[in-house]
Amino acid sequence: MHSSTLLIIVLGLMSLAYYLGRKRAIVSAGGAGRISTLHSLPTYYGLYAALWAGIPAILLMGLWTAFQDEILVALVKAELPGSMLEGLSPGAVGLLVNDIKNLASGAIVSRVATPEMQAAADRFALFSQIAVWAMWLGVLALAVGGMAFAWLRTNPRMRARNRVESIFMVILVVFSSIAILTTLGIVLSVLFESLRFFQEISPLDFFFGTLWSPQTALRADQVGASGAFGAVPLFTGTLMVSTIAMLVAVPIGLMSAIYLSEYAPRRVRSWAKPTLEVLAGVPTVVYGFFAALTVAPFIRELGMSMGLNVASESALAAGLVMGVMIIPFVSSLSEDVINAVPQAMRDGSYALGATQSETIRRVVIPAALPGIVGGVLLAVSRAIGETMIVVMAAGLAANLTANPLDSVTTVTVQIVTLLTGDQEFDSAKTMAAFALGLTLFVVTLALNVIALHIVRKYREQYE
C-alpha cells in the first residue's frame, strides 16, 4: 500500500468535496436561478469543501511519513535485549538497527542474522504494517470528516470567498516561510561547521596562508600529512578563472543583446536569440570535454609555438570556455531589460536630434542599467560556482600564480574534492569545505550589496 495511492485517493475525495460543496450551495440558494442570493459564487463553496477535505489529510500524511520510521525504530530498540546493545557505540547501534530493517524488508544484511535479530525484524515488519494501515484509516477519516464538516457549514450566508482567500493566504505565507527557513538553515549549518573548523585552524592561517594541502594524518606515525589550510591559492584561482570568463561573457553578451534588441531585423532576432540560448542548455560536462580536448591543447600548442611554457591544464582554457557558457545569462537578461525600456523614451531622444547610437548610449543603457547589472551579477555567481569545467580544464593543483597559462584550482573544486568519498565529519580536512562554502557565501553577499549600491546610484542619477 503505497503513499502515492493514498495521495491519489485524497485528491479524488477533494474533487468529490468540490462537487458536493458547489452543489449544496446551489441547492441551499433555491436553484441555479437564485445563486445571486449566495454571498459568494458557488465555486468558492466547492473550493472551501475541497480544502477542508484535502489540507488536513495531506498534512497528517506528511507528518506520519516523516516521523513513522523514527517511532518504529524507537519501539524496536526498546524491545531489544540488553545483551545486544551492551558495549556498542551509537554508530554500531545504528548499523544494528539498519540490519534489522534490511532483514525485515528481505534485503542483504552485513552480519549473520541471530534469532534475536530475526525476532526484532519480525516486530519491525509488524509495526510497519500496523502503521501503514493506521495512516490510511486516519488520513481517509480526516478527509471524509473535513468534507462532511464543510458540507454541513455550507449555507447562503457563509462568506466562502473570504475564507478561501484566507486559507490561500496562509498557504502562501507558509511556503514563503519554508523558503526563508531553508535559507536560514543552510547558512546556520555552514556557519556552525565553519566555527568548528576555525577552532582547530587559525583564521589567519586560513585566509592568509599560501599553502593548501588539506591531507591530515590518520595515524600517529603517518608522515607527510600534517595538513596546511592556506586558502589564498584557491581564492586567486577562483578570481582568475572568473575574471577571464567575465571578460569573455560580458562584452559579447551585452553587445549581442544590444544588436538583437536595437539593430537586428525581426527575422534575424527570431532565430538568433533561441540559437544563442541553446548554449545555456548544454551540460557543463560537455563544456568540460570541449575545454579539455579542444581548447586546452590548442592553447598549449599555440603557446609552445610562441616559446611560452603552457600547462596542459590552464586557467585560460577553463576561463574561455566558461565565458562562452555564461554568454546566454548576460545576453538574454540584458536583451529582455533593454526591450522593456519604453519606446517613448527612444522617440523623445530621436525628436531631440540624437542618433540611434547616441540614444542607445545615453538613454536606453542608463534606463536598463539596473537589469543589466543584475544579469552580470548572475553571471558572476554562475562563474564562481562552476566546478566541472575547472576540474577538467584547469586541474586540481592549488598553485599560487598570476599566470593564466598555469594550472590552478578553485574553491568549488576543492569543496567537491574534500567531500568526495567516505569522510569523517569531525576532521579539519572535511570541515574545511564548510569554511570555503562560508567564504563563498560572504563573497556573493558582498557582490549583491555592491550591485545594489551601483543600481541605486545610477537610478538616482537617471531620475
C-alpha positions as CSV (number, residue, x, y, z in Angstrom):
1,M,0.0,0.0,0.0
2,H,1.9,2.9,-1.3
3,S,1.6,6.5,-0.1
4,S,1.2,7.7,-3.7
5,T,-2.0,5.6,-4.0
6,L,-3.3,7.2,-0.8
7,L,-2.5,10.7,-2.1
8,I,-4.4,9.9,-5.3
9,I,-7.4,8.8,-3.3
10,V,-7.2,12.1,-1.2
11,L,-7.1,14.1,-4.4
12,G,-10.2,12.2,-5.6
13,L,-12.0,13.0,-2.4
14,M,-11.1,16.6,-2.8
15,S,-12.7,16.6,-6.3
16,L,-15.8,15.0,-4.8
17,A,-15.9,17.5,-2.0
18,Y,-15.7,20.3,-4.5
19,Y,-18.6,18.9,-6.5
20,L,-20.7,18.3,-3.4
21,G,-19.9,21.7,-1.9
22,R,-20.8,23.6,-5.0
23,K,-24.0,21.6,-5.5
24,R,-25.1,22.1,-1.9
25,A,-24.5,25.9,-2.3
26,I,-26.7,26.0,-5.3
27,V,-29.4,23.8,-3.7
28,S,-29.4,25.9,-0.5
29,A,-29.9,29.1,-2.6
30,G,-33.0,27.6,-4.2
31,G,-31.6,26.5,-7.5
32,A,-29.3,27.8,-10.3
33,G,-31.6,30.8,-10.9
34,R,-31.2,32.1,-7.4
35,I,-27.4,31.9,-6.9
36,S,-27.4,35.7,-6.6
37,T,-28.7,35.2,-3.0
38,L,-25.4,33.5,-2.1
39,H,-22.7,35.6,-0.5
40,S,-20.1,34.1,-2.9
41,L,-20.0,32.3,-6.2
42,P,-20.7,28.5,-6.0
43,T,-17.1,27.8,-7.0
44,Y,-15.9,29.3,-3.7
45,Y,-18.1,26.9,-1.7
46,G,-16.7,24.0,-3.7
47,L,-13.2,25.2,-3.1
48,Y,-13.9,25.6,0.6
49,A,-15.1,22.0,0.9
50,A,-12.2,20.7,-1.2
51,L,-9.6,22.5,1.0
52,W,-11.2,21.1,4.2
53,A,-11.1,17.6,2.7
54,G,-7.5,17.8,1.5
55,I,-5.3,20.0,3.5
56,P,-5.7,18.3,7.0
57,A,-5.4,14.9,5.4
58,I,-2.3,15.8,3.4
59,L,-0.7,17.4,6.5
60,L,-1.4,14.3,8.5
61,M,0.0,12.0,5.8
62,G,3.2,14.2,5.5
63,L,3.8,14.2,9.3
64,W,3.1,10.5,9.6
65,T,5.5,9.7,6.8
66,A,8.2,11.9,8.3
67,F,8.1,10.5,11.8
68,Q,6.9,6.9,11.2
69,D,10.3,5.4,10.7
70,E,11.9,7.1,13.8
71,I,9.0,6.0,16.0
72,L,9.1,2.4,14.8
73,V,12.9,2.3,15.3
74,A,12.5,3.6,18.8
75,L,9.9,0.9,19.6
76,V,12.1,-1.9,18.2
77,K,15.2,-0.7,20.1
78,A,13.2,-0.5,23.3
79,E,12.3,-4.2,23.0
80,L,15.8,-5.4,22.1
81,P,17.6,-7.5,24.7
82,G,20.2,-5.6,26.8
83,S,22.9,-8.0,25.8
84,M,22.6,-7.0,22.1
85,L,23.2,-3.3,22.9
86,E,25.8,-3.7,25.6
87,G,29.1,-2.1,24.8
88,L,28.0,-0.8,21.4
89,S,28.8,2.7,20.3
90,P,26.0,4.9,18.8
91,G,27.3,4.2,15.3
92,A,27.3,0.4,15.9
93,V,23.7,0.6,17.3
94,G,22.7,2.4,14.1
95,L,24.3,-0.3,12.0
96,L,22.5,-3.0,14.0
97,V,19.1,-1.2,13.5
98,N,19.8,-0.8,9.8
99,D,20.5,-4.6,9.6
100,I,17.2,-5.3,11.4
101,K,15.3,-3.1,8.9
102,N,17.0,-4.8,6.0
103,L,16.2,-8.1,7.4
104,A,12.6,-7.1,7.7
105,S,12.4,-6.0,4.1
106,G,14.3,-9.0,2.8
107,A,17.4,-7.1,1.8
108,I,21.0,-8.1,2.4
109,V,22.4,-7.7,5.9
110,S,26.0,-7.1,6.9
111,R,26.2,-9.8,9.6
112,V,24.8,-13.2,10.4
113,A,21.2,-12.9,11.4
114,T,20.7,-14.2,15.0
115,P,17.4,-15.3,16.5
116,E,17.1,-12.0,18.4
117,M,17.7,-10.0,15.2
118,Q,15.0,-12.1,13.4
119,A,12.5,-11.5,16.2
120,A,13.3,-7.8,16.1
121,A,12.9,-7.8,12.3
122,D,9.5,-9.5,12.6
123,R,8.3,-7.0,15.1
124,F,9.5,-4.1,12.9
125,A,7.6,-5.6,9.9
126,L,4.5,-6.0,12.1
127,F,4.8,-2.4,13.4
128,S,5.3,-1.1,9.9
129,Q,2.2,-2.8,8.6
130,I,0.1,-1.6,11.5
131,A,1.5,1.9,11.0
132,V,0.6,1.9,7.3
133,W,-3.0,0.7,8.0
134,A,-3.4,3.3,10.8
135,M,-2.1,6.1,8.4
136,W,-4.6,5.0,5.8
137,L,-7.5,5.0,8.2
138,G,-6.5,8.3,9.8
139,V,-6.0,10.1,6.6
140,L,-9.2,8.9,5.0
141,A,-11.2,9.6,8.1
142,L,-9.8,13.1,8.3
143,A,-10.6,13.7,4.6
144,V,-14.1,12.4,4.9
145,G,-14.6,14.3,8.2
146,G,-13.3,17.6,6.7
147,M,-15.6,17.1,3.7
148,A,-18.6,16.5,6.0
149,F,-17.7,19.5,8.2
150,A,-17.6,21.8,5.2
151,W,-20.8,20.3,3.7
152,L,-22.7,21.0,6.9
153,R,-21.5,24.5,7.3
154,T,-22.4,25.5,3.7
155,N,-25.3,28.0,3.6
156,P,-26.1,31.1,1.6
157,R,-24.8,33.5,4.3
158,M,-21.4,31.8,4.7
159,R,-18.6,34.0,3.5
160,A,-16.9,31.3,1.4
161,R,-14.9,33.6,-0.8
162,N,-13.3,35.3,2.3
163,R,-12.5,32.0,3.9
164,V,-11.0,30.5,0.8
165,E,-8.8,33.6,0.2
166,S,-7.7,33.5,3.9
167,I,-6.7,29.8,3.5
168,F,-4.7,30.6,0.4
169,M,-3.1,33.5,2.1
170,V,-2.0,31.2,4.9
171,I,-0.7,28.7,2.4
172,L,1.4,31.4,0.6
173,V,2.8,32.6,4.0
174,V,3.7,29.0,4.9
175,F,5.6,28.3,1.7
176,S,7.3,31.7,1.8
177,S,8.4,30.9,5.4
178,I,9.7,27.5,4.2
179,A,11.9,29.2,1.7
180,I,13.2,31.7,4.3
181,L,13.8,29.0,6.9
182,T,15.5,26.8,4.4
183,T,17.9,29.6,3.6
184,L,18.5,30.3,7.3
185,G,19.1,26.6,7.9
186,I,21.7,26.4,5.2
187,V,23.5,29.5,6.5
188,L,23.5,28.3,10.1
189,S,24.6,24.7,9.2
190,V,27.6,26.1,7.2
191,L,28.3,28.7,9.9
192,F,28.4,26.2,12.8
193,E,30.7,23.7,10.9
194,S,32.9,26.6,9.9
195,L,33.2,27.7,13.6
196,R,34.3,24.2,14.5
197,F,36.9,24.3,11.7
198,F,38.3,27.7,13.0
199,Q,38.6,26.2,16.5
200,E,41.2,23.9,15.1
201,I,42.7,26.1,12.3
202,S,43.5,29.7,12.9
203,P,41.5,32.1,10.6
204,L,44.7,33.9,9.9
205,D,46.3,30.8,8.6
206,F,43.2,30.0,6.5
207,F,42.6,33.4,4.9
208,F,46.3,34.5,4.5
209,G,48.1,31.2,4.2
210,T,49.7,30.5,0.8
211,L,50.0,26.7,1.1
212,W,47.0,24.4,0.6
213,S,47.5,20.8,1.5
214,P,44.4,19.5,3.4
215,Q,45.7,16.0,3.9
216,T,45.7,15.2,7.7
217,A,47.3,12.3,9.5
218,L,45.0,9.4,10.3
219,R,47.7,7.7,12.5
220,A,50.2,9.0,14.9
221,D,53.1,7.5,12.8
222,Q,51.9,8.8,9.5
223,V,54.4,11.1,7.7
224,G,53.7,13.9,5.3
225,A,50.1,14.5,6.1
226,S,50.2,17.3,8.7
227,G,47.8,19.5,6.8
228,A,48.1,23.0,5.5
229,F,44.9,25.1,5.0
230,G,46.1,28.3,3.4
231,A,43.3,29.2,1.1
232,V,44.9,32.1,-0.8
233,P,45.8,29.8,-3.8
234,L,42.1,28.8,-4.0
235,F,40.9,32.4,-3.9
236,T,43.4,33.6,-6.5
237,G,42.5,30.7,-8.8
238,T,38.8,31.4,-8.5
239,L,39.3,35.1,-9.1
240,M,41.5,34.4,-12.2
241,V,39.1,31.9,-13.8
242,S,36.1,34.0,-13.1
243,T,37.7,37.2,-14.4
244,I,38.7,35.5,-17.6
245,A,35.2,34.2,-18.0
246,M,33.6,37.6,-17.4
247,L,36.0,39.3,-19.8
248,V,34.6,36.9,-22.5
249,A,30.9,36.8,-21.4
250,V,30.1,40.4,-20.6
251,P,31.3,42.2,-23.8
252,I,30.0,39.5,-26.1
253,G,26.7,39.1,-24.2
254,L,26.0,42.8,-23.8
255,M,26.8,43.6,-27.5
256,S,24.7,40.7,-28.6
257,A,21.8,42.0,-26.5
258,I,22.2,45.5,-28.0
259,Y,22.3,44.2,-31.5
260,L,19.3,41.8,-31.2
261,S,17.1,44.4,-29.4
262,E,18.1,47.6,-31.4
263,Y,19.6,46.7,-34.7
264,A,18.7,43.2,-35.8
265,P,15.7,42.7,-38.1
266,R,12.7,40.7,-36.8
267,R,13.6,37.6,-38.8
268,V,17.2,37.6,-37.6
269,R,16.1,38.1,-34.0
270,S,13.6,35.2,-34.2
271,W,16.3,32.6,-34.9
272,A,19.4,34.2,-33.4
273,K,18.1,34.5,-29.8
274,P,17.0,30.9,-29.5
275,T,20.2,29.7,-31.1
276,L,22.2,31.8,-28.5
277,E,20.1,30.5,-25.6
278,V,20.9,26.9,-26.7
279,L,24.3,27.5,-25.1
280,A,22.6,27.7,-21.7
281,G,21.1,24.2,-22.1
282,V,24.4,22.4,-22.9
283,P,25.5,20.4,-19.8
284,T,28.6,21.7,-18.1
285,V,30.3,18.3,-18.5
286,V,30.1,18.8,-22.3
287,Y,31.8,22.2,-21.9
288,G,34.4,20.4,-19.8
289,F,35.0,17.9,-22.6
290,F,35.3,20.7,-25.1
291,A,37.8,22.6,-22.9
292,A,39.9,19.6,-22.1
293,L,40.0,18.0,-25.5
294,T,40.0,21.1,-27.8
295,V,40.7,24.4,-26.2
296,A,43.4,23.4,-23.8
297,P,45.5,21.5,-26.4
298,F,45.0,24.4,-28.8
299,I,46.2,26.9,-26.3
300,R,49.2,24.7,-25.3
301,E,50.3,24.3,-29.0
302,L,49.8,27.9,-29.7
303,G,51.8,28.9,-26.6
304,M,54.6,26.5,-27.4
305,S,54.8,27.8,-31.0
306,M,55.4,31.3,-29.4
307,G,58.0,30.0,-27.0
308,L,55.7,30.1,-23.9
309,N,55.5,27.4,-21.2
310,V,51.8,26.4,-21.1
311,A,50.5,23.8,-18.8
312,S,48.3,21.0,-20.2
313,E,45.5,22.3,-17.9
314,S,45.4,26.1,-17.6
315,A,43.2,28.8,-16.1
316,L,42.9,30.4,-19.6
317,A,41.3,27.4,-21.1
318,A,38.8,27.0,-18.3
319,G,38.0,30.7,-18.3
320,L,37.5,31.0,-22.0
321,V,35.1,28.0,-22.2
322,M,33.3,29.2,-19.0
323,G,32.9,32.6,-20.6
324,V,31.2,31.0,-23.6
325,M,28.9,29.1,-21.3
326,I,27.9,32.3,-19.4
327,I,27.1,34.4,-22.5
328,P,23.4,33.5,-22.6
329,F,23.0,34.6,-19.0
330,V,24.2,38.1,-19.9
331,S,22.7,38.4,-23.4
332,S,19.2,37.0,-22.6
333,L,18.6,39.0,-19.5
334,S,20.1,42.2,-20.9
335,E,18.0,41.9,-24.1
336,D,14.8,41.5,-22.0
337,V,15.7,44.5,-19.9
338,I,16.6,46.7,-23.0
339,N,13.3,45.7,-24.7
340,A,11.4,46.7,-21.6
341,V,12.6,50.3,-21.9
342,P,9.6,52.3,-23.2
343,Q,9.6,53.3,-26.8
344,A,8.5,56.8,-25.9
345,M,12.0,57.4,-24.4
346,R,13.6,56.4,-27.7
347,D,11.2,58.6,-29.6
348,G,11.9,61.6,-27.4
349,S,15.6,61.2,-27.9
350,Y,15.2,61.0,-31.7
351,A,13.0,64.1,-31.5
352,L,15.8,66.0,-29.9
353,G,18.1,65.1,-32.8
354,A,20.1,62.2,-31.3
355,T,21.2,59.4,-33.5
356,Q,20.4,55.7,-32.8
357,S,23.8,55.0,-31.3
358,E,23.6,58.1,-29.0
359,T,20.1,57.1,-28.0
360,I,21.4,53.7,-27.0
361,R,24.4,55.0,-25.1
362,R,22.7,57.9,-23.3
363,V,19.0,56.8,-22.9
364,V,18.5,53.1,-23.3
365,I,21.5,51.7,-21.5
366,P,21.2,54.0,-18.4
367,A,17.5,53.1,-18.2
368,A,18.2,49.4,-18.4
369,L,21.4,49.5,-16.3
370,P,19.8,48.0,-13.1
371,G,18.6,45.0,-15.0
372,I,22.0,44.7,-16.9
373,V,23.8,44.8,-13.6
374,G,21.5,42.1,-12.2
375,G,22.3,39.9,-15.3
376,V,26.1,40.4,-14.9
377,L,25.8,39.6,-11.2
378,L,24.0,36.4,-12.0
379,A,26.8,35.6,-14.5
380,V,29.4,36.3,-11.9
381,S,27.7,34.0,-9.4
382,R,27.5,31.3,-12.1
383,A,31.2,31.7,-12.8
384,I,32.2,31.5,-9.2
385,G,30.1,28.4,-8.6
386,E,31.2,26.4,-11.7
387,T,33.1,23.2,-10.9
388,M,33.1,20.7,-13.8
389,I,34.8,22.9,-16.4
390,V,37.5,23.8,-13.9
391,V,38.1,20.2,-12.9
392,M,38.6,19.1,-16.5
393,A,40.3,22.1,-17.9
394,A,42.2,23.9,-15.1
395,G,43.2,20.9,-12.9
396,L,43.3,20.3,-9.1
397,A,46.7,21.8,-8.3
398,A,46.5,24.7,-5.8
399,N,49.1,26.9,-7.3
400,L,49.6,30.5,-6.2
401,T,50.2,32.2,-9.5
402,A,49.1,35.1,-11.6
403,N,49.9,33.4,-14.9
404,P,46.7,32.3,-16.6
405,L,48.8,29.7,-18.6
406,D,49.4,27.7,-15.4
407,S,47.3,25.1,-13.8
408,V,45.0,26.4,-10.9
409,T,42.1,25.2,-8.9
410,T,39.0,27.0,-7.4
411,V,37.1,27.0,-4.2
412,T,34.2,24.9,-5.5
413,V,36.5,22.3,-6.9
414,Q,38.2,21.9,-3.5
415,I,34.8,21.6,-1.8
416,V,33.9,18.7,-4.0
417,T,37.3,17.1,-3.5
418,L,37.1,17.4,0.3
419,L,33.6,15.9,0.5
420,T,34.1,13.1,-2.1
421,G,34.2,9.5,-0.7
422,D,33.9,8.3,2.8
423,Q,34.9,11.1,5.1
424,E,34.9,11.8,8.8
425,F,33.0,14.9,9.6
426,D,35.0,15.7,12.7
427,S,38.3,16.2,10.9
428,A,39.7,19.5,9.8
429,K,40.0,18.3,6.3
430,T,36.3,17.8,5.9
431,M,35.2,20.9,7.9
432,A,37.5,23.0,5.6
433,A,34.8,22.5,2.9
434,F,32.3,24.4,5.1
435,A,34.8,27.2,5.7
436,L,35.2,27.5,2.0
437,G,31.5,27.5,1.5
438,L,31.0,30.2,4.1
439,T,33.6,32.3,2.4
440,L,31.8,31.9,-1.0
441,F,28.6,32.9,0.7
442,V,30.1,36.1,2.1
443,V,31.7,37.0,-1.2
444,T,28.4,36.5,-3.0
445,L,26.6,38.6,-0.4
446,A,29.2,41.4,-0.8
447,L,28.7,41.3,-4.6
448,N,24.9,41.7,-4.1
449,V,25.5,44.7,-1.8
450,I,27.9,46.3,-4.3
451,A,25.4,45.7,-7.2
452,L,22.5,47.2,-5.2
453,H,24.7,50.3,-4.4
454,I,25.6,50.7,-8.1
455,V,22.0,50.3,-9.2
456,R,20.8,52.8,-6.6
457,K,23.4,55.3,-7.6
458,Y,22.7,55.2,-11.3
459,R,19.0,55.1,-10.8
460,E,19.1,58.3,-8.8
461,Q,21.3,59.9,-11.4
462,Y,18.9,59.0,-14.1
463,E,15.8,60.1,-12.2
